[in-house]
Amino acid sequence: MLHEIPIRKIIHIDMDAFYASVEQLDNPELRGKPLAVGGSGQRGVVAAASYEARKFGVRSAMSGAMARKLCPELIFVKTNFDRYKEVSKQIRKIFLEYTDLVEPLSLDEAYLDVTENKKGNPSASMIAEEIRKKIKKKTGLNASAGISINKFVAKIASDINKPNGQKTLSPEEVVPFLETLDVKKFYGVGKVTKEKMYRLGIYTGKDLKGKSLEFLEENFGKSGAFYHNVVRGIHNSKVKPSRTQKSLAAEHTFFENISSEIFMMERLDEIAAEVEKRLHKSKLAGKTVTLKIKYSDFTLQTRSKTLPLFVASKELILDVVKELLFQERMKESVRLLGISISNLNNETPKEKDVLKVSIDVQLKLEF
């Protein structure tokens, strides 16, 4: 039996090369030049790259050394998060002129539910265009937008006409569009999942749609139902103005690789102290402790343990981390260690998703 779900009008606003664009805005000499925000040294990591730098293949999360190799003329500037937060607050105020249903994902992107909005405007596309113009006028920065029936599709749509553009996918366009899309463009499909899908002969949304729920659950576990539904345009997650923090973490990249587990424990003691400080500041505790290890060959490994009780003290966190560290031998020297706490005591039970829904029965509304 098919059930009707209400159509929502969701906008995903994504600032274009935000950190780099703020730096270029504040320093006219940097405009039009390849720019990277972050560290330029051997241990540095690119936090953001300007569009001029992206033409050379420079991307966020890339090592500074690799970025420099790809673009010898690349200009590096240090991150200035206080300034980025200041601009982000200005942008957030603009969002709130249209709706209180604003869910920030980071400093530079957010979801807005404008199904019912403060302007009484029935067109989500027009609202997105107005918002982008106001952001440009207020901050001097460009933003892109995706507009559609749910968060999943809106986020994909915001990438289509970047930079400084927008894309609307109306209800009747959603499924045909998703069928043509490479699965690597699906939000939530990372590199590992993409490669697994490719091995299973799933290259496009149409391929994914052709697989049964049983097949997807067998191969992708709990995520199988998610993939089965989103490719049909079904994603019932609401825009949540006060996003619940899911985890809290701290990490450290070392100037030189370390291989001694004794040295690792010394560093982990410092990291655990920082995690404890952040937990206490946020008045949180968690049950799941995760140790993050990045090796000298840049491969990443995580080891986790879930406890029966909530913990927030450095000593208890460190006890678990020590167990995780010594549960197997290191395969290489280590360049980064991190600790995160999840399964926090601020989480509420999830609403049951309505899964057996067909997009065909959704009402056509003006977008």
C-alpha positions, 0 to 999 in steps of 0.5 A: 500500500502506498502512503502519501507524504507531505511535500516539503520545499527545502533549500540547501545553501552552500557558500562557494569556496567559503574560507578562501573567498573570505580571505580574497574578500578581505585581501584584494591582492589575493583575488583571482589568484590560486589560494589555499587556506591551511598549512603549507608545510610537510604536515599542513593540510588544505582546509579550503581552496579557491576556484583558481586553485581547484583548476590545478587539482587542489582540494580540501583535505589534501596535504599542503605538500601535494597542493604545492606540487600541483600548483607551484604558485599556490598562495597559502594563508592561515585559517582565521575561524573567528572571521569565518564565524563572523561572516557565517552569523551575518549569513544566518541572519539572512536565512532567519528573515525567511524561516526559523527552520534553519539547520546549519551543517557547518559555517558555510552551508545550511538547510532551510525549510521554506514550505511555509515561510515568513515572506508568504512566497510560494516559490522556493526557487525565488526565495533561494535567488533572493537569499543569494542576492542578499548574501552577495549584497551583505557580505560580498560573497557568492552562494549556490543553492539547491531546491527540491522536495527533501534534504537529500535531493536539495544537497545534490542539486546545490552542486549542479550549477556551482559556483554562484548558481542554483538548481531546482528539481521539482517533484516530477523531475526528482526520480528521472534526475536521480536515475541518470546520476553517477552513484558517487554523486549521491550524498552519503556514498563515499569512496569505499561505498562507491567502489563496492557499488561499482563492483556490484555493477551499480554505476548510476541511480537507475542501476541502484533503483533496479536492486531489491531492498533485500539485495541492498541490505545484504550488501550494505547493511542498515544503509541498504534501506537508505539507498533503496529509498533515496533513489526513489526520492524518499528521504523523510529527515526534517530540517532541525533548527537545533541540531543535536551534536552527535560526537565530540573529538580532538586530534593532533598531527605530529611534526614527525612520524612516531612509531613508539607506542609509549610516545603515542600514549603520551600524546593520547594523554594530551588529546584525552585531556582536551576531549575531557575539557570539551565534554565538560564545557558542553556538559556532555558525556558519551558511551562510545570511544573511538581511536583515530589513527592516520599512518605515514602512508596516509591510510586511516584506521578507526577502532571503537568500543561502546561502554555500558555507562556514559563517560566524560573523564580523561582517566576513563577515556584513556583506559579505553583508548589504551585498550584500543591502541594495543588491540593490534600492532601498528602497520606503519609509523603514525602521523596523526592520532585522534579521540572522539566520543559519540553515543552522547547523552543528548541524543533522543530516540529517532523518529520511525521513518515512513519507508513505503512511500511512492513519489508518484503520489506526491502533490505537484507544487510550485517550486 
